[in-house]
Amino acid sequence: MLKELQEIGLSEKEARVYLAALEIGRATAEQLAKQAKVVRPTAYVQLESLMQKGLMSRYEEGKKTYFAPESPAYLRHVFEKEQAALGAKKKGLESMLPDLVRMFEGAGERPVVRFYSGKEGIGTLREQMLEAKDKNILVLYSFDSLAAVFSEKEREEYSKRRSEKGIKARIIYNKKDGPFPDDFKLTTRHNVSEDIFKVTNDIVIFDNKVAISNLQGTLFGVLVENAQIAESLRSIFEFIWEATNNKAKSKK
C-alpha cells in the first residue's frame, strides 16, 4: 500500500513508518525504524511529520518514549488537506497565468525547427512550400541531386501543382550537363557552374521559413521557421542572383 498512501499525500518514508506502526502497534522509534527499513534518525523525522498530520501519537512510559498509530480514518483529513492545498495552488496559477503568458508573448519570436526523415519526409517538407502565403519563393538546388531522389514524373507533377497554386519561383541551380534551354511558367532560373558555386542540397526560402533538404547520402530535411534567418538567406540569394544576372548580361 506504499503507492496508495503516497497518492493520498504521504511521502514514501512517511508511508513506510506509518505502515510499520500499523503492523506492530505501540513501539519505540528504533523498533519502527527497523520494521520500516529506514535509519533511526529518518524514523524520528517521519514520526514528527506523521504526528503533525494526526496519524501518530507519542507518550512516555518509564524512561522510554513510545509511538502509536492513530486510526487510518484520519487519512481522510490528510487527503482533504492535500486537496485544499492543490486548490490553493491552482488558484495561484490561474491568477499568475495571464502575466506569464504576456511575458512569453512579449519575449519575441522563437525559432521553430522541424526534422523530416527519408524521401517521404522530404516529400512532406516540399508540401509545406506549396502552402506558402507569399507566392514568391526563392530556390537554390542541385538538379542532379534532386533528380537522383525524385523521378521526372514526380518532379513534373510537383512543378504543375506549384504553378496551379500561382507560386512564382526564382531559382539558382547546378546542372552538370548544362542549363535548361528555357524558363517555364512562373519560373525564372539562373544556372551556375559547380566550379563557381556548388550546391548539393535543395534550399527553399519562403515566408519566414527556410527548408533545407539533404539529397545525397542520408536523406533528410530541416525546416527552420525564423524571420531573421529567412531574411539573411534572402539577402544571400539576392546577392548571388544579381551576380549571376550581371554575368549573363556581360556574355551578351
CORQUIQUI-V220950 format. One record per residue. N is the residue number from 1. RES is the residue in one letter. SS is DSSP state (2 for helix, 1 for strand, 0 for the rest). OMEGA is omega in whole degrees, 0 to 359 (999 if undefined). Layout:
N	RES	SS	OMEGA
N	RES	SS	OMEGA
This chain:
1	M	0	180
2	L	2	183
3	K	2	182
4	E	2	179
5	L	2	177
6	Q	2	179
7	E	2	178
8	I	2	179
9	G	0	178
10	L	0	173
11	S	0	181
12	E	2	183
13	K	2	174
14	E	2	180
15	A	2	179
16	R	2	182
17	V	2	181
18	Y	2	178
19	L	2	178
20	A	2	180
21	A	2	178
22	L	2	182
23	E	2	186
24	I	2	178
25	G	0	181
26	R	0	182
27	A	1	174
28	T	0	178
29	A	2	181
30	E	2	179
31	Q	2	180
32	L	2	179
33	A	2	180
34	K	2	181
35	Q	2	182
36	A	2	180
37	K	0	173
38	V	0	178
39	V	0	186
40	R	2	179
41	P	2	178
42	T	2	179
43	A	2	180
44	Y	2	180
45	V	2	182
46	Q	2	178
47	L	2	179
48	E	2	180
49	S	2	179
50	L	2	178
51	M	2	178
52	Q	2	178
53	K	0	179
54	G	0	183
55	L	0	179
56	M	1	174
57	S	1	182
58	R	1	175
59	Y	1	181
60	E	1	174
61	E	1	187
62	G	0	179
63	K	0	183
64	K	1	176
65	T	1	180
66	Y	1	177
67	F	1	180
68	A	1	180
69	P	1	171
70	E	0	184
71	S	0	175
72	P	2	177
73	A	2	179
74	Y	2	177
75	L	2	176
76	R	2	180
77	H	2	178
78	V	2	181
79	F	2	180
80	E	2	178
81	K	2	179
82	E	2	178
83	Q	2	180
84	A	2	179
85	A	2	178
86	L	2	178
87	G	2	179
88	A	2	178
89	K	2	179
90	K	2	178
91	K	2	178
92	G	2	178
93	L	2	181
94	E	2	182
95	S	2	182
96	M	2	185
97	L	2	179
98	P	2	178
99	D	2	179
100	L	2	179
101	V	2	178
102	R	2	177
103	M	2	180
104	F	2	182
105	E	2	181
106	G	2	183
107	A	0	178
108	G	0	183
109	E	0	176
110	R	0	181
111	P	0	176
112	V	1	180
113	V	1	178
114	R	1	183
115	F	1	180
116	Y	1	187
117	S	1	174
118	G	2	181
119	K	2	180
120	E	2	179
121	G	2	178
122	I	2	177
123	G	2	177
124	T	2	179
125	L	2	180
126	R	2	177
127	E	2	180
128	Q	2	182
129	M	2	179
130	L	0	178
131	E	0	181
132	A	0	178
133	K	0	174
134	D	0	186
135	K	0	177
136	N	1	181
137	I	1	180
138	L	1	186
139	V	1	168
140	L	1	181
141	Y	1	174
142	S	1	180
143	F	2	184
144	D	2	178
145	S	2	180
146	L	2	181
147	A	2	178
148	A	2	182
149	V	2	183
150	F	0	181
151	S	0	179
152	E	2	179
153	K	2	180
154	E	2	180
155	R	2	180
156	E	2	179
157	E	2	179
158	Y	2	179
159	S	2	179
160	K	2	180
161	R	2	178
162	R	2	180
163	S	2	180
164	E	2	179
165	K	0	178
166	G	0	181
167	I	0	178
168	K	1	181
169	A	1	166
170	R	1	191
171	I	1	169
172	I	1	187
173	Y	1	170
174	N	1	176
175	K	0	189
176	K	0	183
177	D	0	175
178	G	0	185
179	P	0	172
180	F	0	182
181	P	0	183
182	D	0	170
183	D	0	175
184	F	0	190
185	K	0	177
186	L	0	184
187	T	1	173
188	T	1	187
189	R	1	171
190	H	1	176
191	N	1	178
192	V	0	179
193	S	0	177
194	E	0	179
195	D	0	181
196	I	0	184
197	F	0	185
198	K	0	176
199	V	0	177
200	T	0	181
201	N	1	171
202	D	1	183
203	I	1	181
204	V	1	179
205	I	1	180
206	F	1	184
207	D	0	176
208	N	0	186
209	K	1	172
210	V	1	178
211	A	1	180
212	I	1	179
213	S	1	175
214	N	1	189
215	L	0	179
216	Q	0	182
217	G	0	178
218	T	0	182
219	L	0	175
220	F	1	179
221	G	1	178
222	V	1	175
223	L	1	179
224	V	1	180
225	E	1	181
226	N	0	186
227	A	2	183
228	Q	2	179
229	I	2	179
230	A	2	181
231	E	2	178
232	S	2	180
233	L	2	173
234	R	2	179
235	S	2	178
236	I	2	179
237	F	2	183
238	E	2	178
239	F	2	180
240	I	2	180
241	W	2	181
242	E	2	180
243	A	2	180
244	T	2	179
245	N	2	178
246	N	2	179
247	K	2	180
248	A	2	180
249	K	2	181
250	S	2	179
251	K	2	180
252	K	0	999
